[in-house]
């Protein structure tokens, strides 16, 4: 029996997944009281958990496919282009711990705190948005 191209078992798995995710989200939402709770998990994450969150940020399901594709089309240079995260990863792991200690969330906050300027974080945000649009457009 198919419904819109899906087998009934597929629909059941998707429904159970959405139910579980909604349940987890509601349970966690009850614990959130402040912005700090929302953005920084109330500063209650341990270093082990934070390490794996940063690993997830640096990688995705498409990384292996892109690496293989770039290597096929560009040779060894294409592989290095995609494996740049090997070198930037430890920097992000260090910065995450440091940001946690100094009670900052973003680089813009770091610029504002360090240089006592409202203009510099604004420029950083505009450049970040512009680069994101450029990278998404180029691919």
Secondary structure, 3 states (H helix, E strand, C coil): CEECCEEHHHHHHHHHHHHHHHHHHHHHHHHCCCHHHHHHHHHCCCHHHHHHHHHHHHCCCCHHHHHHHHHHHHCHHHHHHHCCHHHHHHHHHHHHHHHHHHCCCCHHHHHHHHHCCHHHHHHHHHHHHHHHHHHHHHC
